[in-house]
Amino acid sequence: MNSRIFYTKPSITELEVRYATDAAANGWGEKCYEYINRFEEAFKAHLGVKYAIATSSCTGALHMGMDALGIGQDDEVIMADTNWIATASPIVHLGAKPVFVDILPDSWCIDPELVEQAITPRTKAIVAVHLYGNLCAMDKLLAIGEKYGIPVIEDAAEAIGSVYHGKRAGSMGKFGAFSFHGTKTLTTGEGGMFVTNDPALYEYVLTLSNHGRSRGQTKQFWPDMIGFKYKMSNIQAAIGCAQIERIDGLIAGKRRIFSYYKKNLSDLPLKMNPELEGTKNGYWMPSIVVYEGYSFDREALLAEFKANDIDGRVFFSPLSMLPMFDAIPKNSVSYNLYNRAINLPTYHDLEESEMNKVIKIVRACL
Ligand SMILES: Cc1ncc(COP(=O)(O)O)c(C=O)c1O
C-alpha cells in the first residue's frame, strides 16, 4: 500500500470508468459529441448559466473569451498579483499587458479599491480569480466594471462549489472559466469550461472554438475567421459527466477536509481560507497563513513534510516576481504573504489519520 500523502488526487469511481469505457467503445461517428453535449448541459444546470462550451483547459477558455472581448495589442487587463500564471499568459499572448494589483489580506483575492485606482483608458477587462476557492468581492468588482464600462471576467478554475450570495462562482461575470485539471475538485484529466449568460459572446466563442467555423456556415472546411482549437474530447467529457453527477459529494468532501484541518489548527497563530457572510467556500485548497511576527520557516515545514512522505505545495508567490515581469514590491500583501503560507493536502478519500499526520507536523513547525 502506498502511504504517501499527495497534495491532491482525483476521486474516480466505477461510474467514471463506465462512462469513459462507453465513450471509448461507442462514442464515435454520430455519437462523437454525445458526452460533450451532456456534460455541457449538466454543467450549465449546476452553475445556473445559460451557455457553456467544454474546452481542453481553463487557459484555453480564458484565451478565447479574452480574444472575443477584443483584448489585443497594448490593452491592459487588471488582475491580482498573487496568482497562477495561467490567468496572465492568455493576456500576454493577445499582445496585452497584465496589470498586477495587490490582494486583500483576508480573502487573498484582488483588492477592488486598487482595481479602481489602476484603471486607465487602455483597461479592457478586470479578472476576478477566486483563489483556492475563496471568493472575490464580486459586488464591488461588478460595480466598478459597471461604472467604467469594463467587463469583469471570473477565473473560477479553483472555485467549483463556491457560492457568493446565492450565485455560484463563475456565473456572475461577463464570462467564467473553469479548470478540470487532475488536481481540481471536478476533473476530466485535463479540461475546462467557458460559461456565459451573453448569447452574442457565446455564439462568437463557439465559432472561435471551432477553428473559426460559424454554426451557420454550410460550406465544408470553410472557416469564417481565424479561431482556436481548444476542444474537449468526448472521452474526457464522459469522465466529466460522471463527476458532475457526483458534484455535491465531491464538494462536500472538500468541505469535510477543510473543517477537520480548521478544527485542529484553530488554536495556532494562523489564518485559513475565510468563508465570509453570505458565501460558501468550495475549499479547493485548504491553506494556512501564519500571522506576521511569529517565526515560521516554510522551507523547514516542506522538508519535514517530505521526510514524512507528504507532498508540500507552496502558496502562489506574486507573478510580478517572475523574470518576465517587472517587480512590484508595493504590492505588499502579496509580497509578505506567500512566505508565511502553505497549502495542505486535500483529496476526496483523505482520511483523518492522514490529516492527523499533517496537523502534527504543522503544529511542530509552529
Ligand atoms: C486560477 C487558475 N486559473 C487558470 C488555471 C488554468 O487551468 P488549466 O490548467 O485547466 O488551463 C489554473 C490552474 O491550475 C488556475 O489555478
PDBQT file of the ligand as one rigid body, heavy atoms in Angstrom, charges set to zero:
ROOT
HETATM    1  C1  LIG A 401      -6.503  30.379 -11.069  1.00  0.00    +0.000 C 
HETATM    2  C2  LIG A 401      -6.218  29.468 -12.212  1.00  0.00    +0.000 A 
HETATM    3  N1  LIG A 401      -6.517  29.878 -13.452  1.00  0.00    +0.000 NA
HETATM    4  C3  LIG A 401      -6.311  29.088 -14.514  1.00  0.00    +0.000 A 
HETATM    5  C4  LIG A 401      -5.780  27.830 -14.376  1.00  0.00    +0.000 A 
HETATM    6  C5  LIG A 401      -5.520  27.021 -15.601  1.00  0.00    +0.000 C 
HETATM    7  O1  LIG A 401      -6.215  25.849 -15.674  1.00  0.00    +0.000 OA
HETATM    8  P1  LIG A 401      -5.838  24.782 -16.791  1.00  0.00    +0.000 P 
HETATM    9  O2  LIG A 401      -4.664  24.032 -16.281  1.00  0.00    +0.000 OA
HETATM   10  O3  LIG A 401      -7.064  23.940 -16.915  1.00  0.00    +0.000 OA
HETATM   11  O4  LIG A 401      -5.550  25.535 -18.039  1.00  0.00    +0.000 OA
HETATM   12  C6  LIG A 401      -5.454  27.346 -13.127  1.00  0.00    +0.000 A 
HETATM   13  C7  LIG A 401      -4.884  26.005 -12.994  1.00  0.00    +0.000 C 
HETATM   14  O5  LIG A 401      -4.498  25.489 -12.029  1.00  0.00    +0.000 OA
HETATM   15  C8  LIG A 401      -5.670  28.188 -12.004  1.00  0.00    +0.000 A 
HETATM   16  O6  LIG A 401      -5.369  27.772 -10.770  1.00  0.00    +0.000 OA
ENDROOT
TORSDOF 0
